[in-house]
């Protein structure tokens, strides 16, 4: 019976903003422009951090990972969302829905862990500066980043498989503009309590725990900064930390658990997170940084000189 019910639903209809045509016409040019900027700026940050040897440090390694995550996260659903904003046929295949669900869960979860890793990196750099080169090696950076990507990917695959194996009984209208897992679970006619428990456990592990770790790291950083005698040194440290905390605050405000009833305000907030925050991340983190701007000028200068 489960197989029959599952094969009856070969595609889903993403309701999205179909009841708000004026909002669709407003969102399309806005989201298109911001998505393009997100791709260009984050790609530039990754290229500069790879091409300039002065940026081959743990901090810029993690920033490069954050830029890659931002590109991947927005690309999981923004292109399809833009197509749907102009089309009356807002459908996605069963397999496409599963892939979108898995990739968005994976990249979002990975960013939670990456922000915690970056907080730990800043804690060691500011509070343990003499031991920092010994404690944060290139091998450890690869291990931490790789573990975050791999663990979150397998967690997301597990959640997606469990969710998509439920019977849907022919009902296929997803009350969201993407295949968000809670919105899809609402369509299931079977018992989804196990899925919800699994999701809540994952949310607890990947929201309050990293957030508590980040808060602890920055409390220790703040205590250290206040003991710095130099005003210039305190200002530089505060500037770096405030940028990180701004991105962390935006991310965890968006990632708070939501109910299965997707309201239009929830969907608009998710659109803003998906296209605005990844666009602002490189500006907050990197483009304000003199080292990054100088490296970008050198890379751009070498490119034109080689011509």
C-alpha positions, 0 to 999 in steps of 0.5 A: 500500500505504501508503494502505491501511495508513493507512486501516485505522487509523482510531483508536488505543487509548490503553492508559494506566493501564488495567491499574491501576484503583486508580491511575485512581480516585486520579488522576481527582480529583487531576488534575481539581482541579489542572487546574482550579487551573491554568486559573484561576490562569494565566488570572488571571495573564494577565488581571492582566498585561494589565489593569494598566499597571504590569505592561506590562514585558518580564518580565511579558509573557514570564510571560503567555506562559508562563501561556498556554503552560501552559494550552495544554499541559495542555489538549492532553491532560488533558481527554481523559485525565480522560475515559479515567480513568473510561471503559473505551473509551480511544480517539482518532481518527487525526486527533485523535491527530495534532492532540494530538501536534502541539500537545503537541510545539509547546507543549513546544518553545515553552516550552524557547525561552521559558525561554531568552528569559526567562533572557536578559531577566533577564541584561540586567535585572540585568547591564545595568540602564542599557541594559535599556530600550533593549535590550529593547523591546516590539517585540523582545519581540513578535519573540522570543515570536512567533518561538518560537511560530511556529518550534516550531509548524512544527517540530512540524507537520513531525514529526507529518506525517512520523510519521503518514504511516508505515504502521501495519499495523492495530496500534493500541494506544498504550502511553501515555495520550496520543499521544506521538510515540515511543509512536506510532512504535513501532506503525509497521511501516515504517522509522522511523529517519528520524523518530527521527533528526529527533526527536533533532536537534530534541531536541538543539537544544531541550534542551541548547542552551537549557539551556546558554544558561540556565546561562551567563546565570545564571552571569553573573547570579550573578557580578553579584549577588555584587558588589551591596553591598546585602543587600536588593538581593542578596536580591531578585535571588536571589529572582527568579532562584531562582524561574526556576531552579526551573521550569527544573530541573523542566521540563528534568528532565521533557523529557529524552529517553526510550525508546520503551518507556513504563513506568508510572513514565514515564507517572506522571511525565508526568501530574505534570508536565502538571498539577503544574508548570503549576499551580506556575509562576504561584505560583513566578513571580508570586503570590510577587511583591508587584507582581502581588499589588498589581495583582491587588488593584487589578484586583479592586477596580476590578471591584467598584467598577464594579458 
